[in-house]
Structures are given as C-alpha cells and as structure tokens.
C-alpha cells in the first residue's frame, strides 16, 4: 500500500506544477567544444524536465511557472514547452537587445569513452534569477487544484530571491493540499557563483523544512545540506547502505520529510554505467535492480527518474512499482539525445517489469 496521500485526480486541474528556470542547452554531441562546428539545441531545465516528461510520456496535466524573455529565443523556448504539452505560466521580461535579461545557455559536450562530459554555463543576467516572491499569483492556481508541486536546487542557486519564491509557493501548495517535492541537484559550480549572501546549506535547510518528498543522491544530501556522513567514495556506488544512513540524519533534522529517493550509478566510462535506484518512505526502503546502460546522452537521467517515480506515486502504485517506473524511465532517457523523454509508457512499463536481458538480479 502506498503511504503517500494525494488529492484525487478528478478534483484538480493540474497533476503537477513545477517552478524553475528554462534554459537552452547547446550540444555539440561527442565533438569537443574547441572543434565543434554544429550544435543541437535542447530546451531544458531541471525543474521543467520533470513536468515535460510527465506530460509527454505519462500523459499527465503539468505546468511550469518560470521566466520568459520577449525575444526570439524566448519564443523558441515557449514553442518547445507547448510542444511537450506543458502549460507555461510566465513572468515576461523585455530584453534591451544588448545585455538582456537573457534566457540562460548551458553548454554540454557529451564526452565519449574515457573522455568525460564537460558542462559549463552562460547564465549572466538570466531572467529566471530575477524572479521573486509575488511574481506569480499562486493562490488561484492551487485553489483550482494541484496534486503535486515540484522545484529544485538549480533554481534555488540563481539568486537570493529564488529561494524565497520557492518557499512562498511551497507554503501555498501545502495550504491547498498539494504534495511538495524538491530535487537538491547540488551544483558546486552554480553555488560558487551564487549571489545569495549565505551558505548554500542554510538556503537548502530552510527550503527542506517545507518538503514532503526529497530527491537527491548522497553527495547532494551531504554537500547540499551540509551533513556529516560516511565517505561517499568508500563504498560501492550501487550500495544503498551509506545513503540510507544519511537519510536517517535527514529525517531526524527534518521530520516533515515523508520520502527520499535517488538513482545509484557506477560510472565505468562516459558511455557505460551500472544503474539502480533507491526509495525510502517513512522508515521503509526499496532498491531497484541493477542494469547496465549504454549511454547515448547522460543529461536528464535524474530528472527522468524523478518524473517516473512521481508518475507511479500519482497513480497510487505501491512504492516498489513507483521506484521501478522511475528507474526504468530514467534509464530509457539516457538512450537518445536531449534532456526530455522520447520513450513511450509501454516501453517504461516493460522495462520496469524486468523485460531486459541485461538486468542483473
């Protein structure tokens, strides 16, 4: 039986509302940046990807509250959001045509074999970083009914006002009966450049006070939340034991958290990963099988896991099945280019049932 309680589907307008930034990912494939002549463009964002995957693969009613710049790049991004069947709830910004505000660019060379991927950003004067409390009228949105609210640590790292906006939305979500999730998505590079005026662990700590379902690997929990813990490099990356010990610390400090989940990955090379996942709910835990993945594009795998897991919980599946749906969808997402899904629900369910010769029991 699933201990996660949600508003009935028939009583709401949205299954999930995400709050975060939209970005354009510039992808030269496996060609190093210094030698690339062509780039693929993917519309992305850690918080947006969850909404997009839930809509496209799982047929859920989703929306993204975010910033959009009124220029051709903003138009391109908004068109891609519509294509994914995600409702865009936008705070509009006008660009001066020279310095912005801008839609952020993320540059991501996929790497290959022994050459690791490379990611760097151009988030200067990013419109999403300018978002602040009261920029969205959340009250009527949640009053019409939202089952699940989601945000993440990438958006929280953009400025001193975005964490305040996240907390504002979380409080209103709870007032109207929505479940609240947060993906820590700790990125040292972003926090090193952050203009929050305080330590990232203090920012995360205040946000997590309002969270029901926390997503993040052991490094996210330890580094993001500033928790002491066992050496994250001392045990197998597929062994959930140290992660579960860290969860105990998290739950003691933040007893409001009902569930914690993450992927488990052992990276053998850029294109070969061993993949599993773990879900903890109110003291019980479940571990997914281990599968060997031939990685085409690793970006977005964690967001794919989150959306599949959330789908299972929205559908009232038992925790083990919800975990397997997230694990299967995240695995499939890594098999093609882009940050959002090209998988069908049938493919996800088939893999979740164990219909793969490469699953290691």
Rosetta blueprint (number, residue, H / E / L):
1 X L
2 X L
3 X L
4 X L
5 X L
6 X L
7 X L
8 X L
9 X H
10 X H
11 X H
12 X L
13 X L
14 X E
15 X E
16 X E
17 X E
18 X E
19 X E
20 X L
21 X L
22 X L
23 X E
24 X E
25 X E
26 X E
27 X E
28 X L
29 X L
30 X L
31 X L
32 X L
33 X H
34 X H
35 X H
36 X L
37 X L
38 X L
39 X L
40 X E
41 X E
42 X E
43 X E
44 X E
45 X L
46 X H
47 X H
48 X H
49 X H
50 X H
51 X H
52 X H
53 X H
54 X H
55 X H
56 X H
57 X L
58 X L
59 X L
60 X L
61 X L
62 X E
63 X E
64 X E
65 X E
66 X E
67 X E
68 X E
69 X E
70 X L
71 X L
72 X H
73 X H
74 X H
75 X H
76 X H
77 X H
78 X H
79 X H
80 X H
81 X H
82 X H
83 X H
84 X L
85 X L
86 X E
87 X E
88 X E
89 X E
90 X E
91 X E
92 X E
93 X E
94 X L
95 X L
96 X L
97 X L
98 X L
99 X L
100 X L
101 X L
102 X E
103 X L
104 X E
105 X E
106 X E
107 X E
108 X E
109 X E
110 X L
111 X L
112 X E
113 X L
114 X L
115 X E
116 X L
117 X L
118 X E
119 X E
120 X E
121 X E
122 X E
123 X L
124 X L
125 X L
126 X E
127 X H
128 X H
129 X H
130 X H
131 X L
132 X L
133 X L
134 X L
135 X L
136 X L
137 X L
138 X H
139 X H
140 X H
141 X H
142 X H
143 X H
144 X L
145 X L
146 X E
147 X E
148 X E
149 X E
150 X E
151 X E
152 X E
153 X H
154 X H
155 X H
156 X H
157 X L
158 X L
159 X L
160 X L
161 X L
162 X H
163 X H
164 X H
165 X H
166 X H
167 X H
168 X H
169 X H
170 X H
171 X H
172 X H
173 X H
174 X H
175 X H
176 X L
177 X L
178 X L
179 X E
180 X E
181 X E
182 X E
183 X E
184 X L
185 X L
186 X L
187 X L
188 X H
189 X H
190 X H
191 X H
192 X H
193 X L
194 X L
195 X L
196 X L
197 X L
198 X L
199 X L
200 X H
201 X H
202 X H
203 X H
204 X H
205 X H
206 X H
207 X H
208 X H
209 X L
210 X L
211 X L
212 X L
213 X E
214 X E
215 X E
216 X L
217 X L
218 X H
219 X H
220 X H
221 X H
222 X H
223 X H
224 X H
225 X H
226 X L
227 X L
228 X L
229 X L
230 X L
231 X L
232 X L
233 X L
234 X L
235 X L
236 X L
237 X L
238 X L
239 X L
240 X L
241 X H
242 X H
243 X H
244 X H
245 X H
246 X H
247 X H
248 X H
249 X H
250 X H
251 X H
252 X H
253 X H
254 X L
255 X L
256 X L
257 X L
258 X L
259 X E
260 X E
261 X E
262 X E
263 X E
264 X E
265 X E
266 X E
267 X E
268 X E
269 X E
270 X L
271 X L
272 X E
273 X E
274 X E
275 X E
276 X E
277 X E
278 X E
279 X E
280 X E
281 X E
282 X L
283 X L
284 X E
285 X E
286 X E
287 X E
288 X L
289 X L
290 X E
291 X E
292 X E
293 X E
294 X E
295 X L
296 X L
297 X L
298 X L
299 X L
300 X L
301 X H
302 X H
303 X H
304 X H
305 X H
306 X H
307 X H
308 X H
309 X H
310 X H
311 X H
312 X H
313 X H
314 X H
315 X L
316 X L
317 X L
318 X L
319 X H
320 X H
321 X H
322 X H
323 X H
324 X H
325 X H
326 X H
327 X H
328 X H
329 X H
330 X H
331 X H
332 X H
333 X H
334 X L
335 X L
336 X L
337 X L
338 X L
339 X L
340 X L
341 X L
342 X L
343 X L
344 X L
345 X H
346 X H
347 X H
348 X H
349 X H
350 X H
351 X H
352 X H
353 X L
354 X L
355 X L
356 X L
357 X L
358 X L
359 X E
360 X E
361 X L
